[in-house]
Amino acid sequence: MERQGRNVVLDIFDYSGNKKCNLYDGTYSGSGQATDVYVCTERNGWRELKFLIPSVIEGANGHEPNYRLNYLKADYRIR
């Protein structure tokens, strides 16, 4: 039996539901995405999303700041 995989996508949205940027897409192989993404449950029952994200990416003109960091704010949701 062949196992069907899922495409995992994490996007950042504001509280009005407007998409701000993509944080991770399993089908995209470019630089700057989140890595080591996992959900852990704390003892108090809270679930926490953890990931690593590079601060610098390879751009058209060499190394440049990762624009995704501009959207990692407590005011936005990750879905």
ABEGO torsion letter per residue (X at the ends): XBBBBBBBBBBBBBAAGBBABBABBAABABBGBBBGBBBBBBAAGBBBBBBBBBABBBBAAEBBBBAAAAABBAABBBX
